[in-house]
Every structure is written in structure tokens, then in C-alpha cells.
């Protein structure tokens, strides 16, 4: 998620106990030592079994009666942890290389001109080129034999930097007031969305994209898409564009991602509310999710009425009711956003918005442990302060015959219909005793005060679509636990353990202060929200600048109970609130991106990416990538779980990004010889903006037109990354 986007507003209207206070009591239960540094002993925990404590077939080997696990030698990180960096370059360990690949503006086909530093973007040029500000991504093999050197790269293009986009003309026209030119708006619309591009590794070890590959494709904020699931075809999504409520245009502010076991890409709509306005006729979900009034983030709605406007392409960004019914205007256009979008990277099939996975500001969507004959599950976080963690459980059990197959001869989206359109959406409650429960978001569910959920939401008894439209309000009423900006998740495919980053919460006030609300004093009103929430012993900072990573484990993926722990707290090594005992060689703040890298035999590496700013760590280093071996970190001194000197070798800083950037998006090739990451919104990088295969570690000299890009990190000797 971009640090420029300031939309993580406190919109949660519930009285539900915040995660901070749950954590305080949970930590007290574990007898964490309190001292002058608060919870200085809190750190990496292994209280309920690590990934390394399960065997390769996924059976749990942990002895629950004795709380012991079989001995297993943890993986060894075979690189020296690097120091922090504040330069216009990527920094990687000795013995590694880093290459720039497919930066913004890279042509996908012959209709686009080759990139130049002075290239003036047009709607057509941008639609046929890589989008802007790379984020989540995933790889899709074209054959089993070449899966590590020739594949489709699907990546999100989250948002735009107008200064870089319009650099040749000195910036955007009427950015802050006045009407925007139609072609500038079209270009900006086309810079958002998703890119699918074929990439290959050459004999010399360098990577290039395949220009004019028939697989190369863009999905933008203007691309027609299908609505599916409970909301599709209902009155909630009828617009002048789709009078039967089955279609919409575009996907926007796509942050993290996911993938399915049947071989499709999942892209997730996060800060999409900022491009819409609704000046009158506002409803509870408009307020809760943050639909704007006055002027949208980029003023796209101001191009409405242009002489060449087609089918309300600009008018749709103004959701103010204007016609006799929803079929006459775009009052419902924002309700066609806020979903998980499924894309088949192998075909030209229309993308599908899967509404049953909830409507909110999705950060990402990660599949849980896959078990034949059991339902398929996906986890997602709502990236706003004091919002929730969700799980979707399919109605249909997993059939291995539906497993991913390569090529264009399969209807993968029909398989998506099977598993993603019917099931149950849940929100998570974290209890102080280390237990947790998934709370169903269904019309018939019983709320905390004993009402039927549909009644509490003022809906008809069987209105599942209405529950989905009001996902966050439904989670309030069911008693879900407000969290500190849930962002990326990662799942150990063997143990089934789930990790999720809680990036930060900048609006916490000192302990003992009262919570305040963003919209009046009636916290029971739908669409209201917290403005501030008090700190406690578990979150002793008035601003939780550093964030933390939590971990939970379920008896089975579809179960409604789980056990949870804090995995690690972010902090500066010198800070008094360095709960996890971090050092200069592994300190971090605001954990964001996350990926579990399975290395076999029940072990793996958890890769952590950061999006920090305004804290002590940001003064020391740019955003970074760290590697941690969960099975290598053990409890120290009973319940005190600090990272002691023996554990430091299992948590290391692996890479640091250039000035101004966020490091995001991550995966490795199947043979583990190449790690792909994204550099989003760099300030003055790459060094040579016209060289598509340049060394990413080369420091910029002078000022360049910055370009977000994918970076490929490899070992000089061709070996496995990290080990």
C-alpha cells in the first residue's frame, strides 16, 4: 500500500474491544515481564507450534499434552544481514545481483512506442504499456519444465504519481480545481489496474519481457468486468451502465493479491473509494468506506460532459443521485467496487468480481491450506485502522481434479464460480486467552445483543447481498476485533499456520483517554467510526508506528475456532518499546508485504516487506525486505520470547530499496533461484530510466523521471535464494 495514500481512516463504528486491549490481557496471561521498557520482553513466540514442527504430509506432530515438538534442524540463512541504506539504489547482500525488469511504461505490444524519458503518455500508449506503481504479483507457468525461466507475471498497478506521469508537460492539468481534460483522465484511468506480461530468463541469467506476446494484457479502471456472487443482479448494483446489475467497468487501487489452486490470479481493490464522490443521497456504506464529497482524488468526475465522453465514462465517478432511479445514474457505481477480482492470465476471458468474499478495502486474498474433500478457504484483511480480518469458506469441498492446469484450453473461471460464489464469509474475534473465533456474516447469524444480523442491519430477512454490501458494519455487530490495519497475509501450506501484518495505527491516544468518533457521538449508528482509540500495555505508544505480525492456527482450515499469538513486533533497535529485541541488522517498522516461502520438509522462510515512514527506523533505512525462519526462533527464559543472541541468525535484513520507495509484491521462482519484488513510487530511480535490463543496485546520478519496476534478485552462483 502506498504511503502517499492517506485513506486508512478510522471508520469503525463498533464498541467492539480493540485488538490492542485484547493483546494487553493476552500478554498478561502469558506473564510477559513488565518493566521500565513496558513489554520489552515480548517478541517472536512459538507457544503453539511452529511451521517446522509439522511433518511433510501436513499432519500435526506437536504433542499437545506435553506442549513439545519433535526436534528438527531449522533452515540456515546463508547471507550476512545488511546494514540500512538511504540511497537511490537497491542494496542486496554480497554475492547477489538485482536487475530492473518491466518498469512502468514498458510497451506490451507494437501499438505502443518504446519508452523514452520525455515520452508523453496518451490513453492509447498507456493502455498498451505497463501500468504505474507495481504492487502485489504472482507467477503462472507456461510449462512445467520451464516454470522457473518462462512464465506469465501478473501484477497490480495500484495508483499513479501525476508528477511523473505528466512530467513532459510540467504536471497534470487542473489537478486541484477546474475540469480535467478528457484524455488526461483516460490516461490516468489506464495507468491503474493489472498487467499480465510474459517474462523470460536468458542464457546469460538476465530477464526480459516478451514484447507482443499474445498473453500480454492490461486490465484498467475502464475494462468491462462481470459481477458474480450474492451481490450480482441485485438492486444494490444497478447502474445506467448495467441495468440488470451484472456488469461494471474496471478495477482500481489494486494493492496486494492472491491466487487460486485452479490457476487464476486474484487482485484486490483497496483505496478505491477515493476516486468516487457522492455529495447527496449518502448511505451508511458510503460513510463507512470513505466515499468522498466535493472532488475525487484525481478529479476524474470533472471530465463528465466532455464532447467525446462515451457511455458515462467520467460521469460514473460522481455517485450523486440525479435520475428517477438507479438505472438512470451512477448512485450505485461505488457498490460495484471493493471486491476480490478473479483473472485468468492464460485467456482473454472477462475478469470477474467475486462479491461473496466481502466488500471493503481489501489488502489481499490468500488461500489457506488445501485439503482434498475439505472446503477451500481464503483470508483477507481490511486495510484501515480499527478494521477487521476475514475468512471465506467455500460451500463446495476441494476436488483435486480442479487443480491448476497450464494453457488456454480450460475454463478456470467456471471453477471459480464453483468455489467462490457460494460459501460463508467470517470476521475474526481475537480473545485474550489466546483463543479466537470466526464469526459468520450471514443474514441469520445472531449478533452480540441477540438480534438477527439482517435485522440489525435493517435488511430483509434473507438479504445476503445486503450483508455483503455492509460487510464492515456486519462485522461490528457480530463482535469482531478491530485491528491495527490488517494488510498482507501468508500461509504455511504444511502446518496451515496463517501470518498477517498489522502495519501500524497512528491515531492511538495515551492510556486512559476516551475514544472519539469521526461522525457524531452515536457509535451504534451504521457508517460511523473511531477517530482515536487509547493505548494500553500491549501497545504502549501513543502512535503505534512500528506495527506487528500475528500468527494463528486452526484445527482445520474450515474450522471456526483458532489459536493466535503475536509473532514479532516491529521497532527501532534503540527504542524503549523494542518488544522483540531487534538490532540494527534486523530492526523494521510498519510490516506490510508478506510471503511464506515453502522450502520442503515442513520448513520455510517468511519474507517481510515494510512500508515505514515517520519513525526511527525510517531515519535509519529505506523500506526493506527481511527473511525470518519461523522454525529457528525459540522461546527464551520461559514465557519471555525475546530474540536472543542465538536467534539473531534467523531474522536478517536481505534487501533495501531506493529513497522514497515502498518495497512490495514478492514471490520466488519454483526452483528458488530468483526472488521477485516490486519497487513502488521511487523518488529518483532507476538510474537509467531507458535501460530495461539495468543493474538495480546502481545509484542514480542526477535527476531522472522515476519509474516503479519489478526487481529480480539472484545469486551470482545461480543457487537458491537465502540458503
ZAMARGU-4260 file (C-alpha; in steps of 0.2 Angstrom, whole numbers, plus 5000, padded with zeros to 4 digits):
<rodrens>
0) 5000/5000/5000 | 5007/5017/4995 | 5012/5028/5009 | 5006/5043/4999 | 4988/5036/5001
5) 4981/5043/5017 | 4964/5034/5017 | 4967/5022/5031 | 4954/5032/5041 | 4946/5026/5057
10) 4929/5022/5051 | 4924/5008/5063 | 4908/5012/5072 | 4908/4997/5084 | 4910/4996/5103
15) 4920/4980/5100 | 4936/4978/5110 | 4951/4984/5100 | 4965/4972/5097 | 4976/4982/5107
20) 4967/4979/5123 | 4964/4961/5119 | 4983/4959/5116 | 4986/4968/5133 | 4976/4955/5143
25) 4983/4941/5132 | 5001/4946/5136 | 4996/4947/5154 | 4990/4929/5153 | 5007/4924/5147
30) 5016/4933/5161 | 5026/4943/5150 | 5038/4953/5161 | 5034/4972/5163 | 5047/4984/5167
35) 5053/5002/5163 | 5053/4997/5144 | 5035/4991/5145 | 5034/4974/5136 | 5052/4974/5132
40) 5052/4955/5133 | 5039/4952/5120 | 5045/4945/5103 | 5044/4930/5092 | 5033/4917/5100
45) 5032/4899/5097 | 5019/4894/5110 | 5008/4884/5099 | 5019/4875/5087 | 5030/4882/5073
50) 5029/4878/5054 | 5045/4867/5057 | 5035/4856/5069 | 5024/4848/5057 | 5029/4834/5045
55) 5029/4835/5026 | 5011/4827/5024 | 5004/4841/5035 | 4999/4830/5050 | 5002/4839/5066
60) 5017/4831/5076 | 5015/4843/5091 | 5012/4834/5107 | 4998/4844/5114 | 4998/4836/5131
65) 5017/4840/5134 | 5017/4855/5123 | 5033/4849/5115 | 5038/4846/5097 | 5050/4834/5088
70) 5067/4841/5085 | 5071/4847/5068 | 5086/4857/5062 | 5080/4874/5056 | 5085/4881/5040
75) 5101/4892/5040 | 5100/4909/5031 | 5117/4909/5021 | 5119/4928/5019 | 5125/4942/5030
80) 5112/4954/5036 | 5115/4970/5028 | 5115/4987/5035 | 5101/5000/5032 | 5103/5011/5017
85) 5097/5029/5012 | 5102/5029/4994 | 5095/5030/4976 | 5098/5011/4974 | 5093/4994/4978
90) 5105/4986/4991 | 5107/4967/4992 | 5119/4955/5001 | 5136/4951/4995 | 5136/4938/4981
95) 5119/4943/4975 | 5113/4953/4960 | 5097/4964/4957 | 5090/4968/4940 | 5077/4980/4934
100) 5063/4972/4925 | 5047/4979/4917 | 5046/4996/4924 | 5031/5007/4921 | 5028/5012/4903
105) 5036/4996/4896 | 5027/4993/4879 | 5017/4977/4879 | 5014/4976/4860 | 5018/4985/4844
110) 5004/4998/4846 | 5015/5007/4860 | 5030/5017/4857 | 5047/5012/4865 | 5049/5021/4882
115) 5059/5037/4882 | 5062/5049/4897 | 5052/5063/4888 | 5038/5051/4882 | 5021/5060/4883
120) 5008/5047/4888 | 4992/5046/4879 | 4977/5035/4883 | 4982/5023/4869 | 5000/5022/4874
125) 4996/5019/4892 | 4983/5006/4888 | 4996/4996/4879 | 5010/4998/4892 | 5014/4993/4909
130) 5004/5002/4922 | 5010/5013/4936 | 5016/5009/4954 | 5018/4990/4954 | 5011/4981/4969
135) 5006/4963/4973 | 5010/4950/4960 | 5011/4931/4956 | 5019/4920/4943 | 5010/4907/4931
140) 5019/4894/4922 | 5018/4891/4904 | 5025/4873/4905 | 5031/4863/4920 | 5049/4861/4913
145) 5051/4880/4910 | 5042/4886/4925 | 5057/4895/4933 | 5063/4904/4917 | 5047/4907/4906
150) 5031/4912/4914 | 5017/4925/4915 | 5019/4938/4928 | 5003/4946/4934 | 5005/4962/4944
155) 4994/4975/4951 | 4996/4994/4946 | 4990/5002/4962 | 4989/5020/4959 | 4998/5035/4950
160) 5011/5048/4953 | 5004/5063/4942 | 5020/5072/4943 | 5030/5058/4935 | 5015/5053/4923
165) 5014/5071/4916 | 5032/5076/4918 | 5035/5081/4900 | 5021/5094/4901 | 5026/5100/4918
170) 5012/5091/4928 | 4993/5087/4927 | 4981/5100/4921 | 4969/5107/4934 | 4974/5094/4947
175) 4966/5103/4961 | 4952/5113/4954 | 4943/5115/4937 | 4939/5102/4924 | 4951/5089/4920
180) 4955/5086/4901 | 4946/5070/4895 | 4962/5062/4888 | 4972/5065/4904 | 4958/5057/4914
185) 4958/5042/4901 | 4977/5041/4903 | 4976/5040/4922 | 4962/5028/4922 | 4973/5017/4910
190) 4988/5018/4922 | 4978/5009/4936 | 4973/4991/4937 | 4983/4975/4932 | 4996/4970/4920
195) 4999/4952/4913 | 5016/4951/4904 | 5026/4936/4899 | 5044/4936/4906 | 5059/4925/4901
200) 5076/4922/4908 | 5090/4922/4895 | 5105/4911/4894 | 5116/4925/4902 | 5105/4925/4918
205) 5096/4941/4914 | 5077/4943/4912 | 5067/4952/4899 | 5049/4953/4895 | 5042/4946/4878
210) 5036/4960/4868 | 5020/4956/4858 | 5016/4940/4867 | 4998/4936/4865 | 4997/4934/4884
215) 5002/4952/4887 | 4986/4961/4893 | 4980/4976/4903 | 4965/4977/4915 | 4962/4995/4919
220) 4949/5006/4928 | 4939/5006/4912 | 4939/4987/4907 | 4922/4979/4907 | 4920/4966/4921
225) 4907/4953/4927 | 4899/4954/4944 | 4897/4937/4952 | 4891/4930/4969 | 4877/4936/4981
230) 4878/4955/4975 | 4877/4952/4957 | 4860/4955/4949 | 4853/4964/4964 | 4846/4982/4966
235) 4862/4986/4975 | 4872/4987/4959 | 4860/4993/4946 | 4868/5007/4936 | 4865/5016/4920
240) 4879/5006/4913 | 4872/4989/4919 | 4853/4990/4921 | 4852/4972/4927 | 4867/4974/4939
245) 4878/4960/4932 | 4892/4971/4924 | 4904/4985/4929 | 4919/4994/4922 | 4936/4992/4929
250) 4946/4988/4945 | 4955/5002/4955 | 4969/5004/4968 | 4973/4986/4967 | 4985/4983/4982
255) 4990/4965/4987 | 4985/4950/4978 | 4982/4931/4979 | 4980/4916/4968 | 4969/4901/4967
260) 4973/4882/4967 | 4965/4881/4950 | 4977/4893/4942 | 4969/4911/4942 | 4975/4927/4949
265) 4966/4937/4962 | 4968/4956/4963 | 4961/4966/4977 | 4953/4983/4977 | 4959/4993/4992
270) 4958/5013/4992 | 4946/5013/4978 | 4933/5025/4987 | 4945/5040/4984 | 4941/5041/4965
275) 4922/5042/4969 | 4912/5057/4975 | 4894/5057/4982 | 4888/5074/4988 | 4870/5070/4992
280) 4860/5054/4995 | 4874/5046/5005 | 4871/5029/5014 | 4879/5021/5028 | 4891/5011/5017
285) 4897/5027/5008 | 4902/5035/5025 | 4910/5019/5032 | 4921/5016/5017 | 4925/5034/5014
290) 4917/5039/4998 | 4922/5057/4995 | 4912/5073/4994 | 4917/5088/4984 | 4931/5082/4972
295) 4938/5065/4970 | 4956/5061/4972 | 4961/5065/4954 | 4945/5075/4949 | 4940/5062/4936
300) 4922/5066/4938 | 4925/5084/4932 | 4928/5077/4914 | 4909/5072/4913 | 4901/5081/4899
305) 4916/5081/4888 | 4911/5082/4870 | 4918/5064/4867 | 4913/5056/4883 | 4907/5038/4880
310) 4893/5030/4890 | 4896/5040/4906 | 4914/5035/4907 | 4918/5050/4918 | 4901/5054/4925
315) 4901/5037/4934 | 4914/5044/4946 | 4900/5055/4953 | 4888/5044/4963 | 4877/5058/4967
320) 4859/5053/4963 | 4852/5063/4948 | 4839/5052/4939 | 4822/5045/4943 | 4830/5028/4948
325) 4847/5019/4950 | 4846/5014/4932 | 4846/5032/4927 | 4863/5037/4935 | 4878/5031/4945
330) 4872/5031/4963 | 4877/5013/4964 | 4893/5013/4955 | 4904/5013/4971 | 4895/4997/4976
335) 4902/4988/4961 | 4919/4991/4969 | 4928/4984/4985 | 4929/4966/4980 | 4941/4952/4975
340) 4943/4951/4956 | 4947/4935/4948 | 4958/4935/4932 | 4963/4920/4921 | 4980/4925/4915
345) 4980/4912/4901 | 4965/4918/4891 | 4956/4933/4885 | 4941/4930/4897 | 4932/4944/4906
350) 4938/4947/4924 | 4925/4943/4937 | 4922/4952/4954 | 4919/4939/4967 | 4907/4948/4979
355) 4905/4934/4992 | 4922/4937/4998 | 4916/4954/5005 | 4915/4972/5001 | 4928/4983/5010
360) 4946/4989/5007 | 4954/4973/5003 | 4973/4972/5005 | 4975/4955/4998 | 4967/4937/4997
365) 4977/4922/5002 | 4972/4903/5000 | 4973/4893/5016 | 4980/4875/5017 | 4972/4865/5004
370) 4965/4848/5009 | 4956/4836/4997 | 4937/4834/5002 | 4938/4850/5013 | 4931/4867/5009
375) 4943/4880/5001 | 4947/4895/5012 | 4954/4912/5008 | 4960/4925/5021 | 4959/4944/5018
380) 4962/4960/5028 | 4953/4977/5028 | 4967/4989/5027 | 4961/5003/5038 | 4964/5007/5056
385) 4952/4998/5068 | 4946/4986/5054 | 4945/4968/5053 | 4952/4951/5047 | 4941/4940/5036
390) 4940/4922/5030 | 4929/4915/5016 | 4925/4896/5017 | 4918/4888/5001 | 4902/4878/5001
395) 4910/4865/4989 | 4924/4854/4995 | 4940/4854/4986 | 4941/4842/4972 | 4959/4838/4966
400) 4953/4837/4948 | 4951/4856/4948 | 4969/4859/4952 | 4979/4871/4941 | 4982/4866/4923
405) 4993/4876/4911 | 4986/4883/4895 | 4971/4891/4887 | 4960/4876/4885 | 4952/4876/4902
410) 4938/4887/4909 | 4946/4892/4925 | 4933/4905/4929 | 4919/4892/4929 | 4929/4883/4943
415) 4930/4900/4952 | 4911/4900/4951 | 4910/4884/4960 | 4921/4888/4974 | 4920/4907/4976
420) 4902/4911/4973 | 4894/4901/4987 | 4900/4899/5005 | 4902/4908/5021 | 4911/4924/5025
425) 4918/4926/5043 | 4926/4940/5053 | 4939/4936/5066 | 4937/4939/5085 | 4953/4938/5095
430) 4951/4933/5113 | 4963/4937/5127 | 4966/4919/5132 | 4974/4916/5115 | 4959/4908/5108
435) 4949/4915/5093 | 4933/4913/5084 | 4927/4916/5066 | 4910/4925/5066 | 4898/4921/5052
440) 4892/4936/5042 | 4875/4928/5036 | 4858/4936/5037 | 4853/4923/5051 | 4868/4925/5062
445) 4865/4931/5079 | 4873/4947/5084 | 4881/4951/5101 | 4865/4958/5108 | 4854/4944/5102
450) 4847/4951/5086 | 4846/4943/5069 | 4860/4951/5059 | 4849/4956/5044 | 4838/4964/5057
455) 4852/4974/5065 | 4857/4980/5048 | 4840/4985/5044 | 4838/4972/5029 | 4826/4959/5024
460) 4827/4943/5032 | 4836/4934/5018 | 4846/4948/5011 | 4864/4941/5010 | 4868/4954/4996
465) 4864/4967/5009 | 4876/4959/5022 | 4890/4959/5009 | 4887/4977/5004 | 4888/4982/5023
470) 4902/4969/5027 | 4911/4980/5040 | 4895/4985/5049 | 4891/4967/5049 | 4907/4963/5057
475) 4904/4976/5070 | 4888/4969/5075 | 4895/4952/5077 | 4908/4957/5088 | 4924/4955/5078
480) 4940/4963/5085 | 4946/4979/5077 | 4964/4978/5072 | 4979/4990/5068 | 4977/4990/5049
485) 4977/4972/5043 | 4987/4971/5027 | 4996/4956/5019 | 4994/4938/5024 | 5004/4922/5021
490) 5000/4904/5024 | 5012/4889/5028 | 5005/4876/5016 | 5010/4862/5028 | 5005/4867/5045
495) 4992/4878/5039 | 4998/4892/5050 | 4992/4910/5045 | 5003/4925/5047 | 4996/4943/5044
500) 5004/4960/5046 | 4996/4974/5056 | 5006/4988/5049 | 5003/5002/5061 | 4989/5013/5069
505) 4994/5032/5070 | 4979/5038/5080 | 4981/5030/5096 | 4980/5041/5112 | 4988/5039/5129
510) 4981/5026/5140 | 4965/5031/5150 | 4959/5044/5137 | 4942/5041/5129 | 4939/5035/5111
515) 4932/5048/5099 | 4922/5046/5084 | 4923/5053/5066 | 4904/5056/5064 | 4895/5062/5079
520) 4894/5053/5096 | 4882/5038/5091 | 4894/5024/5089 | 4879/5012/5086 | 4874/5021/5070
525) 4879/5012/5054 | 4893/5020/5045 | 4900/5030/5060 | 4918/5027/5065 | 4933/5029/5078
530) 4944/5044/5076 | 4955/5039/5091 | 4957/5024/5102 | 4968/5024/5118 | 4984/5014/5120
535) 4987/5000/5133 | 5001/4990/5140 | 5002/4979/5124 | 5003/4995/5113 | 5012/5007/5124
540) 5015/5020/5110 | 5003/5035/5108 | 5006/5031/5089 | 5008/5013/5085 | 5021/5017/5072
545) 5030/5001/5071 | 5016/4988/5070 | 5017/4969/5072 | 5014/4952/5064 | 5002/4940/5071
550) 5000/4921/5068 | 4986/4909/5071 | 4982/4891/5068 | 4966/4882/5066 | 4962/4864/5069
555) 4956/4863/5051 | 4956/4877/5038 | 4937/4877/5038 | 4935/4877/5057 | 4928/4892/5066
560) 4940/4892/5081 | 4959/4896/5081 | 4973/4899/5092 | 4984/4915/5090 | 5000/4923/5095
565) 5010/4939/5091 | 5024/4933/5080 | 5035/4949/5080 | 5034/4967/5085 | 5042/4980/5074
570) 5053/4993/5082 | 5069/5003/5081 | 5084/4994/5090 | 5087/5009/5101 | 5068/5012/5106
575) 5062/5008/5123 | 5047/4999/5115 | 5058/4987/5106 | 5047/4972/5112 | 5056/4959/5101
580) 5074/4964/5105 | 5078/4969/5087 | 5095/4975/5082 | 5102/4987/5069 | 5104/4972/5057
585) 5085/4967/5058 | 5075/4982/5065 | 5060/4986/5055 | 5044/4996/5056 | 5027/4995/5048
590) 5027/4977/5041 | 5017/4976/5025 | 5021/4964/5012 | 5022/4945/5017 | 5026/4929/5009
595) 5029/4911/5015 | 5042/4903/5005 | 5040/4884/5007 | 5057/4875/5006 | 5050/4857/5009
600) 5051/4846/5024 | 5039/4856/5034 | 5050/4872/5034 | 5051/4888/5025 | 5056/4906/5025
605) 5044/4920/5030 | 5049/4936/5019 | 5043/4953/5027 | 5042/4969/5017 | 5040/4986/5025
610) 5031/5002/5022 | 5038/5013/5035 | 5038/5032/5037 | 5039/5045/5051 | 5048/5034/5063
615) 5065/5030/5070 | 5068/5015/5058 | 5064/5027/5043 | 5078/5038/5049 | 5090/5024/5048
620) 5085/5015/5032 | 5073/5015/5017 | 5060/5001/5016 | 5067/4984/5016 | 5065/4965/5014
625) 5069/4954/5029 | 5069/4935/5030 | 5065/4925/5045 | 5065/4906/5048 | 5050/4903/5060
630) 5057/4886/5065 | 5073/4894/5071 | 5066/4906/5084 | 5063/4898/5101 | 5056/4904/5117
635) 5069/4911/5129 | 5068/4911/5148 | 5051/4903/5150 | 5037/4914/5143 | 5049/4929/5139
640) 5050/4927/5120 | 5064/4939/5115 | 5075/4936/5100 | 5091/4932/5110 | 5109/4932/5103
645) 5107/4914/5097 | 5091/4918/5087 | 5098/4933/5078 | 5104/4922/5064 | 5086/4918/5060
650) 5080/4935/5056 | 5090/4945/5044 | 5089/4961/5033 | 5090/4955/5015 | 5087/4970/5004
655) 5084/4988/5005 | 5075/4999/4992 | 5079/5016/4985 | 5075/5033/4993 | 5056/5037/4993
660) 5050/5019/4988 | 5039/5006/4996 | 5045/4988/4994 | 5030/4977/4990 | 5025/4962/4980
665) 5035/4946/4982 | 5037/4928/4976 | 5052/4916/4970 | 5053/4905/4955 | 5049/4887/4959
670) 5067/4882/4959 | 5070/4896/4972 | 5084/4904/4961 | 5076/4921/4958 | 5066/4932/4970
675) 5055/4945/4963 | 5050/4961/4972 | 5042/4977/4967 | 5049/4995/4970 | 5034/5006/4971
680) 5034/5026/4970 | 5053/5028/4970 | 5059/5046/4972 | 5073/5046/4959 | 5076/5028/4952
685) 5081/5018/4942 | 5097/5026/4937 | 5095/5024/4918 | 5076/5025/4915 | 5078/5020/4897
690) 5088/5004/4900 | 5076/4989/4903 | 5089/4977/4909 | 5100/4988/4920 | 5108/4985/4937
695) 5095/4989/4950 | 5110/4992/4963 | 5117/5006/4953 | 5115/5023/4961 | 5106/5037/4952
700) 5117/5052/4947 | 5107/5067/4944 | 5088/5068/4942 | 5078/5055/4932 | 5059/5053/4928
705) 5056/5039/4942 | 5048/5023/4937 | 5041/5009/4948 | 5048/4992/4942 | 5049/4974/4946
710) 5067/4969/4953 | 5074/4951/4951 | 5087/4946/4964 | 5098/4931/4961 | 5113/4923/4967
715) 5129/4926/4957 | 5132/4907/4958 | 5114/4903/4952 | 5110/4895/4969 | 5094/4896/4980
720) 5090/4912/4987 | 5093/4914/5005 | 5101/4897/5009
</rodrens>
